[in-house]
Structures are given as C-alpha cells and as structure tokens.
Amino acid sequence: MNHAPTHAPHHGAPHGHHHEHARDGQAEILDLDAEVLAEYTASITAWLPLRTAPHHIVDLGCGTGAGTFALLDRFPDAHVTAVDASAEHLRRLRTKACTRGVQDRVRTVRADLDEAAWPDLGSPDLVWASASMHHMARPDRTLRNVHDTLAPGGVLAVVELTGHPRFLPENAPEDRPGLEERVHAAADRHQAEHLPHRGADWGPMLTTAGFTVEGERSIAVNLEGSRNEAIGRYATGVLQRIRSATADRLSPEDLTALDRLLDPDNPHGIAHRDDLTVRTERTVWAARRT
C-alpha cells in the first residue's frame, strides 16, 4: 500500500501524481509497517467473509508487499497479482518473493489506477486494498472498476487507518509535553488538503458501486515498544516523514523539540527511549460482488 508524505503506514499508492523518488523513500517504512503490524494484518485476512478459499487475489496498491505475503500465507493455494505505481516497491516485492520461495505465486503489475483504462487483472476471487483507496482521485470510478473486475461472488476488502500511529506517552517529551498530538494535528490538516477521502466511510460508496457490504470491523492496535526493537525505527521513520510535510506548520519550539527527538545521538531521543508504543486503529470493510 504509496506516496502520501505523512501517512507512512500505507501499503502502496496506486496512482502516480507524485515523483517516483517520493515513493521510493517510503519503502523502508512500508517494510517496517509490515513487520510491526503483521499479527493485525493476519487477523484481518482470517476475518474475511469468504465462502471458499480464493485462488486468484489482486493486491491493489500493494506497496512492498505487506498484504501480498499475508495473503499468500493465509491462502497457500492462491496466486497474487500485486499492483502498484512504484517500480521500486514492486522490485522490493519481487525480491522478497524470491527470498521466500513464492515467486511462482506472485505476478507484479505496474499501473496508475486513476487512469480510465485499467490493466488486465484477470477475474480475481478477492481484491485487497489496504490504505490505498483514499489515494484515488476518483474512488467511485475505482470501486466500479473493481466491481467489474471481480468474479461473481468475489470479495473486496478495503482496509484503512483511522489516523497516524502514536508512539510517545502523552507527557512526552519532557521539555515539550503534548508534542506528538500537535505534530499529528498539523499532519491531519496537511492531509485534509491533499487527501480528501482519508478517513471516509467506505460503506456507502461500496453500496453505490454495486457491492453488498457483508462486514465492517475496527481493530485497535496497542503494541509495547519493549516487545519489538523495530518499533523505534518505525516511530523514527513515521515522524521523520511527518516532519518533512509539516515543518512549515509547526511552531519553532515544536520543530526544535521534534528534531531533538529524531536525533539519533540525543540520549532522550526516540532511538534511546524505552517507553514507546504503537497506538492506532484500522478499519476493514468486506464487500461482495453479488
């Protein structure tokens, strides 16, 4: 699931209105997102209201493969067509597939899904769109295209984040309490201007596109940093990307405090904290082509 400069946990943005290098810089964060939140992704794939195990799956806006490999693990007889606008994301995904020995079960397609003409994606039983739908310029058209692409009875899973993940205690950092909430507020304002469909209720849009919504579920994420050393790197990457998009919206004092947090040599910085957590929420809609 991406080219949102501040929405690091996305799994590949499908359209290509930003430069390729902007997406490339996000690949490491997408990999960390897959690692840190693997159990939550697996719980979503297990929840899907499938009548039979899918044989052909499309991962729409696949990023570096978090969803692709979760789906391959969940459905060992399935093949996945992984679609993204970023050549670098697809290259990383193919490398991972070879490392895991599943390259024969993965096909990659580079495509801008905001184009009127879609690539030939076959007739999948399941389409997975994780943190990619809100990037679409015309999500209504995209949903109709997915509906027409799916096999009759097939399922579309739309997975979205309700907001940026939080990492710090509320009273941190000690010299600027509440910094993270103010930084996130600036990021939310930035994204409201650039991604109007972020945070949307996809249920009515799915119904309008011809789907029958068969389930909606929200999953709260709360991971202790002490359980996973990758959380420090994940927090650093996410906050660095937020900084790059919101620096002009922060007070000088908050920007200085954020830079201290991101400084790997600062003994009070993120790299040295033992009180990090990952707190976020994901919502999934499961819709069937009837």
TORZAPA-276024 format. One record per residue: x, y, z of N, C-alpha, C in turn. Coordinates in steps of 0.1 Angstrom, whole numbers, plus 5000, padded with zeros to 4 digits. Layout:
TORZAPA-276024
XYZXYZXYZ;...
end
This chain:
TORZAPA-276024
500649935000500050005000500750085000;502650404974502150504983502950624982;502350724981503050844980502650954989;501850925000501451025009502651055018;503151185018504351215025504251195040;503051205046502951195060502251065065;501850985056501050875060501850745058;502850735066503850625064503350485063;502350445071501950305071501150265059;501150335048500350295037501050185029;500150115022500649995015500550015000;501150124995501350144981500250224975;500650344971499650434964499550384950;498350374945498150324932498350424921;498150554923498350644912499650724913;499950784902501350834901501450984899;500751064907500851214905502051274912;502851194920504051244926505251174920;506351234922507551174916507951044922;508550954914508950824918509750824930;510750924931511650914943510850944956;509751014956508951034968508450904973;508050814964507650684969508750594973;509950604966511050514970511450544984;511450664989511850695002510950635013;509850585009508850535018508950385020;509750315011509750175011510250115024;511250175030511650115043510650125054;509850235054508750245064507650135061;507350115048506350015045506849875050;508149855048508649725053508549715068;508849825075508749825090507249805094;506349875087504949865090504549715089;504949645078504649505076505149425088;506349455093506949375103506249405117;506049525120505549565133504049525134;503249535124501849515125501449375118;502349285117502049165110500849085116;500749075129499749005135498349065133;498349195132497049265129496549235115;497549245105497149215092496649075090;497348975097496948835097495548825102;495148895113493848885119492748935109;493149035101492149085091491948975080;493048925075492848815065492048695070;492248665083491448555088489948585090;489648715091488248755094487448765081;488048775070487248805057486148705055;485048745051483848655049483948585036;484848495034485048425022484248295022;483548255011482848135011483748015008;484748044999485747944996487048014996;488147934997489447994997489748044983;490248174982490448234969491648164962;491548164949492648114941493448224934;492748334930493448444924493048574932;494048634938493948754946494648874939;494048994939494749114935494949204947;496249244949496649334959496749474953;495749564955495649684948496349794956;497449844951498349944958499149864968;499949774963500549664972501749714979;502349834976503449874983504649774981;505249744993506349654992505949514996;504649494998504149354999503549315012;503249405021502749365034501449275032;500549325024499349245022499549125013;500349135003500649024994501148905002;502148925010502648805017501748755028;501048845035500048795044498948715038;498548745026497548675018498148545013;499348545009499948415004500148325016;500448375028500548285040499148235044;498148315043496748275047496148175037;496448195024495848115014496948045006;497447925010498647865004498447814990;497147804985496947764971496647884962;496748004967496448124959497648184952;497348254941498348334935497848484936;498848574937498548714939499048794928;498248884923498648984913498849114921;500049164922500449284931500549404922;499749504924499649624916500049744923;500949824917501449954923501950044912;501950174915502550264906504050274907;504650224918506050244921506850124916;507750154907508650044902509549994913;509950084922510850044933510149954943;508849984946508149904955507949764949;507649754936507449624930508749554929;509849624927511149554927511449484941;511149564951511349504965510449384967;509249404963508249294965508749164958;509249184945509749064938510949004945;511849084950513049034958512548954970;511549004977511048934989510448794984;509748804973509048674969510148574966;511148614960512248514956512948464969;513148554979513748514992512848414999;511548434998510648345005510248214996;510748214984510448094975509048094970;508448214969507048214964506948294951;508048314944508048394932507048344921;506848214921505948154911504448184915;504148234927502848264931502548414930;503448494925503348644925503548694911;502648774907502748854894502749004898;503649084893503549224896503149304884;502349404886501849494875502049634880;502749714872502949854874501849924867;501050004874499850074868499450184877;498950294870498250404876496750374876;496250344887494850304888493850424887;494350544886493450654883493250684868;494050604860493850614846492450544842;491850594832490550544828490650394823;491750364817492050234811492850154822;492250044827492849964837493649854830;494749804837495449684832494549564833;494849464826494149334826494549264839;493649254849494049194861493349054863;492749004852492048884853490748894860;490248784866488948784872489148724886;489748804896490148754909488948724918;489148634927488148604937488148704949;489348764951489548854962490348974958;489949094961490749214959491049274972;492249304975492749354988493249494985;492649594992493049734990493349795004;494649795008494949835021495649975021;495050075027495550215027495850265014;495050225004495350274990494150344985;492950304989491750364982491650514985;492050564996491950714999492850794990;493850734983494750804974494050824961;492950754958492450764944491750904942;492050964930491451084927489951064925;489550954919488150914917487850784923;487650774936487450644942486150574938;485150664934483950604929484150524916;484950574907485250504895486150384898;487050394907487950284910487150164916;486150194925485350094931484450024920;483950104910483250034899484149944891;485349994889486249904881486549774889;486749794902487049674910485849574909;484649634911483449554910483349474897;483649544886483549474873484649374871;485849394878486949304876486749174884;486149184896485949074905485048964898;485348834901484548724897483248744905;482048694899480848704906480948624920;480448694930480648634944481948674950;482848734943484148774948484048884959;485048904967485048994978486149104976;485849224979486749334980486949364995;488149375000488549415013489149555012;488549655018489149785019489649805034;490949825035491449845048492049985049;491650065059492150195061492550225075;493450325077493850365090492950485094;492650495107491850605112492650725115;494050705115494850825117496350775118;497250865120498650835121498850755134;499850665134500150595147500750695157;500450675170501150745180502150655187;503250715192504350635197504750685211;504550815215505150865227504050875238;504450865251503550895262503051045261;501851065266501151195265502051305271;502851275281503651385288505051395282;505251335270506551345264506551435252;507651485248508951485256508851575268;509751555277509651625290509751785288;510451825278510651975276509452035268;508651945261507551995253506451895253;505751885265504651785266503551805256;503051695251501951705241502451735227;503751725225504351755211503751665201;503651535203503151445193501751485188;500851515197499551555193499551675184;500351775188500351895179500951865166;501951775165502551745152501551665144;500751575150499751505143498651595138;498251695146497251785142497651865129;498951905129499451965117499451875105;499851745107499751645096498351625091;497451625101496051605097495551715088;495951835092495451955083496151945069;497351905069498051885056497351785048;497051675053496451565045494951595042;494251675050492951715046492851795033;493951865031494051945019494451855007;495251755009495751674998495051544996;494451485006493751355005492351365011;491451415003490151445009489351315013;489751205008489051075011489651005022;490651055028491250995040490251005051;490050895058489050885069487650875065;487350845052486050835047485350705052;484050705052483250585055483050515041;483650405039483650345026482350265024;481550235034480350155033479450215022;478950335023478050385013478650394999;479950424998480550424985480550284979;480850184987480850044982479450004977;478450044985477050014981476650084968;477050204966476850284954477450214942;478650154944479350094933478849954930;477849914937477149784933477549664943;478349694953478649584962477649574973;477649454979476949424991477949425003;477849515012478749525023478349415033;479249315035478949205044479649215058;480449315060481049325073481949445074;482049505086482849615089483449585103;484749605104485449575117486549675119;486649725132487749815136488649735145;489949755143490949685151491849785157;491849785171492749875178494149805179;495149885177496549845178497149915190;497749835198498449885210499649795213;500749825208501949745209502949805218;503549735228504549785237505949785229;506649895230507849905222508949805227;508849765240509849675245509749545239;508649515233508449385227509149365213;509449485207509849475193510849595190;512149565188513049675186512749755173;512049695164511749765152510849885154;510149885166509249995168509950135169;511150135174511950255175512250305161;512650215152512950255138511650305131;510550235134509250265128508850405132;508950435145508550565150509450675144;510750645143511650745138511250775123;510950675115510650685101509350765099;508350725107507050795106507150945109;507750975120507851115125508751195116;509851135110510651205100509851245088;508951155083508151185071507151295075;506551285087505651385091506351525092;507551525097508251645098508551705084;508851625075509151675061507951745055;506751705059505551755053504951875061;505351885074504651985083505552085089;506852085085507752175092507252315092;506652365081506252505080504952525087;504352425093503152445101503352435116;504552405120504852385134505552515140;505352535153505952645159507452615159;508352725160509752695161510152615173;509452625184509752545196509452405194;508252375187507852235184508852175174;509152245164510152195154511452155160;511952245169513252215176513052095184;511952085192511751965200511651835192;510951845181510851725172512251685167;513051785163514351755158515251685169;515051735181515751665192515351515194;514051495192513551355193514151265182;514251325170514751245159516251235158;516951305167518451305166518951175172;519551085165519950955170521050965181;521751085182522751105192522251165205;520951205205520351265216519951155226;520451155239520151045248518651045252;517951155249516551155252515651135239;516351105228515651085215514950955214;514150945204513450815201514250695202;515450705196516350585195516750535208;516650615219517050565232515950555242;514650575238513550565247513150425249;512650395261512150255264510650265267;510050375264508650385267507750405254;508250365243507450375231506350265230;505250305223504250215220503750245206;503050155199502350185187500850185190;500250295188498850305191498150365178;497250285173496550325161495350235159;494550255149493350175146493250155131;492750035128492550005114491049955112;490450005102489049965099489049885085;488349775085488149705073486749685069;486449705056485149685051485249565041;484349465042484349355033483049365025;483249365012482049385003482049274992;480949224988480849124979480249174966;480749124955480049134942478949034941;477749074941476648974941476048964928;
end
